[in-house]
Amino acid sequence: MKRKLVFATNNAHKLEEVSAIIDSRFEIHSLAEIGCHEDIQETAHTLEGNALLKARYIYEKYGYDCFSDDTGLEVDALNGAPGVRSARYAGEEKDAQANMRKLLSELKAKSNRNARFRTVVALILNGEEFLFDGVVEGKILEEKRGDGGFGYDPIFVPDGFDETFAQLDAEVKNDISHRGKAIRKLAEFLLQRD
């Protein structure tokens, strides 16, 4: 019998990425699949804090073993911004296009384009809390390239590649991405505990 785990998201892109990485012995369910339609507020000042907020909310309200993530794009020339505010950088409506326009505008006169994506995954398993992280270094382009991915993917080129996350094949992206790295750590941990 497959073990049920709730991923505290309704983001189809994230669900697809994570399901491709997590072992088939685990059945991954979205928030909608457990009847959770609330917008869980991310009010913490760190990625770790936000990931834990979401996981605790699901565990306490619905009683499921669960995990959640929070991701930030940290740009060196902007002292680590947008960071924990990445999804709402240009406003509360979480508009990816507006976020990219704002970021590109703020970097216009900057020569240092170094940045990193960082993901923190919080897992609650039988009431115990665990954290996993993943980082990918790269650079911010001056304009968007590619139609794949989501968020800042069209303007981020990971180190060692010429294409943006939005241009890379999904399998390649999962293999090198911040979320992929964090989820693989989670998957390894789950298999050891199973």
C-alpha positions in Angstrom: 0.0 0.0 0.0 1.3 3.4 -0.9 2.0 5.9 1.8 0.0 9.1 1.6 1.8 12.4 1.8 0.2 15.8 1.3 2.2 18.5 -0.5 1.0 21.8 0.8 0.4 23.4 -2.7 -2.1 23.7 -5.4 0.6 24.8 -7.9 0.3 22.2 -10.7 3.9 22.9 -11.9 5.4 22.2 -8.4 3.2 19.1 -8.0 4.4 17.8 -11.4 8.1 18.5 -10.5 7.9 16.9 -7.1 5.9 13.8 -8.2 8.5 13.1 -10.8 11.2 13.0 -8.1 9.4 11.3 -5.1 9.5 7.5 -5.1 6.4 5.7 -6.5 5.8 4.1 -3.0 4.5 7.5 -2.0 1.1 8.9 -3.1 1.4 12.7 -3.3 -1.8 14.7 -2.8 -2.3 18.4 -3.3 -4.2 20.7 -1.0 -7.3 20.6 -3.2 -7.3 16.8 -3.0 -7.7 16.9 0.8 -10.4 19.7 0.6 -8.1 22.5 1.6 -8.9 25.7 -0.3 -7.6 28.2 2.1 -4.8 30.6 1.2 -2.3 29.7 3.9 -0.6 33.0 4.7 3.2 33.1 4.5 4.0 35.7 7.2 7.4 34.5 8.4 10.6 36.4 7.6 12.5 33.4 6.4 12.0 30.6 3.8 12.3 28.0 6.7 9.6 29.9 8.7 7.2 30.0 5.8 7.7 26.3 4.9 7.0 25.3 8.5 3.9 27.6 8.7 2.3 25.8 5.8 3.2 22.3 6.9 2.1 22.9 10.5 -1.2 24.3 9.3 -2.0 21.2 7.3 -0.8 18.8 10.0 -2.8 20.5 12.7 -6.0 21.1 10.8 -6.2 18.0 8.6 -4.0 15.5 10.5 -2.0 14.4 7.4 1.8 13.8 7.2 2.8 16.6 4.9 5.5 18.7 3.4 5.7 22.2 2.0 8.2 24.4 0.5 9.2 28.0 0.1 11.5 29.3 -2.5 13.3 32.6 -2.9 15.5 34.2 -5.5 18.4 35.9 -3.9 20.2 38.5 -6.0 23.6 39.6 -4.8 23.4 43.2 -6.2 20.1 43.7 -4.3 21.4 42.4 -1.0 19.6 39.1 -1.3 16.2 40.6 -2.5 13.6 39.6 -3.4 14.4 36.6 -1.2 11.4 35.5 1.0 9.3 38.1 -0.8 10.0 36.6 -4.3 6.4 35.6 -5.1 5.0 39.0 -4.0 7.9 41.2 -5.1 5.8 43.5 -7.3 2.7 43.2 -5.1 0.3 40.8 -3.2 -1.3 39.4 -6.4 1.8 37.2 -7.0 2.2 38.3 -10.7 5.2 36.5 -12.1 5.5 38.9 -15.1 5.3 42.0 -12.9 7.9 40.4 -10.5 10.3 39.9 -13.4 9.7 43.4 -14.8 10.5 44.9 -11.3 13.6 42.8 -10.9 15.0 43.6 -14.3 14.3 47.3 -13.8 16.1 47.3 -10.4 19.1 45.5 -12.0 19.3 47.8 -15.1 22.4 49.8 -13.9 24.0 46.8 -12.1 26.9 44.8 -13.6 26.8 42.0 -10.9 24.0 39.7 -12.1 24.9 36.8 -9.7 21.9 35.2 -8.0 20.7 31.9 -6.5 17.5 30.1 -6.1 17.0 28.6 -2.6 14.3 26.2 -1.6 13.5 25.0 1.9 11.2 22.0 2.4 9.6 21.4 5.7 8.3 17.9 6.4 6.0 16.8 9.3 6.1 13.1 9.7 4.3 11.5 12.7 4.4 14.9 14.4 8.2 15.4 14.0 9.5 18.3 11.9 12.4 18.1 9.5 14.0 20.7 7.1 15.8 20.1 3.8 17.3 22.7 1.5 18.5 23.1 -2.1 20.4 25.9 -3.8 21.3 26.5 -7.4 23.7 29.4 -8.3 23.3 31.4 -11.6 22.9 34.7 -13.2 20.0 37.0 -14.1 19.7 37.9 -17.8 18.7 41.3 -19.1 15.6 39.9 -20.9 13.3 36.9 -20.8 14.1 33.8 -22.7 11.9 30.6 -23.0 8.3 29.6 -22.4 8.7 26.7 -19.9 8.8 26.7 -16.1 7.2 29.4 -14.0 8.1 32.4 -11.8 11.5 33.8 -12.6 12.6 30.9 -14.8 12.7 32.9 -18.0 15.4 35.3 -16.6 17.6 32.9 -14.6 20.5 30.9 -16.2 22.0 28.3 -13.9 25.8 28.1 -13.7 27.2 25.8 -16.3 24.4 26.3 -18.7 23.5 28.7 -21.6 19.8 28.3 -21.4 17.4 29.7 -18.8 15.3 27.4 -16.5 12.4 28.3 -18.9 14.4 26.8 -21.9 15.8 23.7 -20.2 14.1 20.4 -20.6 12.0 19.6 -17.5 14.0 16.5 -16.7 17.3 18.5 -16.8 15.8 21.3 -14.7 14.5 18.8 -12.1 18.0 17.3 -12.0 19.8 20.6 -11.2 17.2 22.9 -9.7 17.0 24.1 -6.1 13.6 22.4 -5.6 14.9 19.2 -7.2 17.9 19.1 -4.8 15.7 19.8 -1.7 13.1 17.2 -2.8 15.7 14.6 -3.5 17.0 15.1 0.1 13.4 14.7 1.3 12.9 11.6 -0.9 16.1 9.9 0.4 15.0 10.7 4.0 11.6 9.2 3.4 13.0 6.0 1.9 15.3 5.6 4.9 12.4 6.0 7.3 10.0 3.8 5.3 
